[in-house]
């Protein structure tokens, strides 16, 4: 499957990078990338903390995870069915 990155071609990425360099300057790009990386890391850590708290609270309150497992299986089945339907549509675009 040959899907472009975020539906953007290589030429479009090059033009965007060119504008970023012209707007911010080459010396600011590492600073911006560092800031974006730190922000993404904080978001990932926060979501992991929330997941851990939910799982720990479920264990402490003796909540069974069987319901969540079956729910996840149902969601996966629906997602797969949607992917089967939309697959030919995506390939034709």
N, C-alpha and C positions, 0 to 999 in steps of 0.2 A: 504494500500500500504506500503510495507516494503522496503523503499529506504534508503541505508546507507548515512551517512553524507558525502557529497562531494565524494561519491563512495570510501570511505576509511572505512575499517572495524575497529572494536575496537582494535584488536591486532596491526594493523598498526599505529593507533593513539598512542598506548602505546609505541611502538618502537620509534616513532618520539619524543615523550616526553622524553623518556629515553636518546636519543641522545642530545636533547636540554639541559637537565640537566647536562649531561657529558661535553658538549662543553662550556656552559656558566656558569655553577655552579648554585646551588640552590639559592644563594643570589642575583643573577642578574635577575632571572625570573620575580619577581614583577616589577622591573624597566623596563624591556622590555615590559611587559604587559601594564604598565602605558603609555609608549611611544606609543604603538600601539593604545591604547584607545584614547589618545589625537589626534593622527593622523586621526583616523576614525571620531572623533567628528568634527575636522576641515573640513574634506571633506564633511560631512553631512551639516555643517553650510554653507559652500560655495555653495553647490548645492541649499540649501533652499534660500539663498540670491539671487542667480541667478534666481530661479523660481519667487521669489517675485518681483524682478526688471522687469522681463518680463511681469508679470501680471499687475503690476502698470503702466508700459509703455503702455500696451495695453488698459488699462482703460483711461489713459490720452489722448491717441490718438484716442479714440473711435473706436478701432478695435473690431469687433464682435468676440465673442468666439464660435459662432455657427459652424464656419468652423473647429475649433479645436475639438469641441465636436463630429461632424460627422466623422472627421478623426480618433479620438480615438475609436469611435464605430466600424469603418471599421477595424482598426488594431486589436481590440479585437476579431472581428469575424474571421479574418484570423488566429490569434493565436489559437483560439479555434479549428478551422478546422485542423490546423497543429497538435495540441495536440491529436485530435481524431485519426489522421492518425498514429502518432508516438507512441501513448500510448501502443498498443500491442507490438511494437518493443522494447520499453523500458522495458516492463514487462518480455520479454523473455531473456533479457541480464543478 
